[in-house]
Amino acid sequence: MIIQDRMEIVEHKQIARAIFELTLRGKLTGEITSPGQFVHVRVSDSLDPLLRRPISIAKVDRDKQEITLLYRADGHGTGVLSKRITGDTVDVLGPLGNGFPIEATEAGETAYLIGGGIGVPPLYELSRQLTAKGVKCVHILGFESEDVVFYQEQFESLGDTHIATVDGTEGTKGFVTHVMDNLPTDFATFYTCGPMPMLKAVQQAYADKKGYVSFEERMGCGIGACFACVCETKDQSERSYVKICSDGPVFEAGVVSI
Amino acid sequence: MSRLAMELPGLQLKNPIMPASGCFGFGKEFGGLYDLSQLGAIMIKATTEETRYGNPTPRVAETASGMLNAIGLQNPGLEKVMAEELPWLERYDVPIIANVAGSETADYVAVAKAISTAPNVHALELNISCPNVKCGGIQFGTDPDTARELTAAVKAVSSVPVYVKLSPNVTSIVDMAKAVEAGGADGITMINTLIGMRLDAKTGRPIIANRTGGLSGPAVKPVAIRMVAEVSQATNLPIIGMGGVTNAQDVVDFLSVGASAVAVGTANFVDPFVCPNIINSLEEKLDELGVDHISELIGRSHRL
């Protein structure tokens, strides 16, 4: 169920250039049903910035009632959020959207988790849940440069992790597709989240595979009421559009037109 | 009698608070969060004769204490709204105000005639002020003669009272209000959004794919208050005021300048519980102001 919760900031720190790790505690944690869901965060109680910020959930700790958000402070709203300190409370709405299906991959099978930039965070909780289930996870993570790479060690602790950077300062030079070119394709499922060109490339490269894609779009309400984040579907006969916030953000590969 | 109850043409309101059209869909999303029967009324999303997909994305951009939107009247069309959306809302004890949109008079008339027969539709809101569609909408809302004629045409076929939603993007909103009054309108809803533009810092181009969008949110409230003040003194029509309402004080302000009820728009996106929160805080506000019934606040600004 979607609830509004004043969550307490347990920890808040910068972990890479402009990338922040925010741990929040509250009962909203208990409502989360799948990795890849997101929360809608009001960065302050003032009217400016007005709208909430959709941020994916990178880690869920049910015992401690804590969630971890990883976000990039590159705008006004996330800039304000980055200055909030431990002990503060934040107005959080969630969990929102439908996440990645972990049931799509059986124990013993291999899953490729492919992320780009600030699309990487939800793959962490996904990998935690898949590996706990006995799925072998291979992570292929793309970043701009070495100084914005985050959670490399955390991903490595869960499975093979390949890093690509556009400028080559860390891992393979280039995009995640360059890493994918050199990996076997005997995996069962792919899960991906990142910028649109990356999603397109991944979906094309693995067109014959079962896959799940998490999309991002400018949102208003986050609950499906405002029609800001609609995307056209590929098969127009069934339905002509989907709302990223409430029908997604995760869709089976091929459903959304990109 | 409840201290918050209000009666307007076609509408017996438990309280004068309702979500504004376009900010509440057809209620389903909010129905999952709270009991919609708490609301005074619901203004459903604009309905056109045919299905409309709306504008390309990005459709929204945030601004200082506000936002721009150019959704483009996306809706499933009259047939589906009549067959699915309105019947779904019948589970709630709440009057529906159906927002009617079109490109030409015949469209408006067709939608108004049909949708006004739905059992839970107690009033129409004639949308002559959407700034985000290429034809129709705004043209009807900027020329007084056209607005009067359209109002009269819709009035002639509607089974329920007709409110006309005015655009702030005009030289004289009073002239528009008088025109729709002359056309037989039963009430006025105001204001729709103000046309604006926000640029991408890197490219210098508009962020919204439609280039321009309608500005809403707390940023527009002073404009809305001024316009309601003017119109309420120039016509005898009841006004449902809106523009940047986020709390009970905003409601008091709109009533003070002459509105009889208040719609909440953008704030639903910020806090989906804003309408029940405002309703629950209104009585305390009346106590604070030493007022027995909320209707005593209507037009007090003009009485001073």
Interface residues (C-beta under 8 A of the other chain):
Chain A: M1 I2 Q4 R42 L47 D48 P49 L50 L51 R52 G77 D91 L93 E217 R218 M219 G220 C221 G222 I223 G224 A225 C226 F227 A228 C229 V230 C231 S240 Y241 S246
Chain B: G22 C23 F24 G25 K28 E29 F30 G32 L33 K45 Y53 G54 T57 P58 R59 V60 A61 E62 A64 S65 G66 M67 N69 I71 Q74 G217 P218 T246 T266 N268 F269 V270 D271 P272 F273
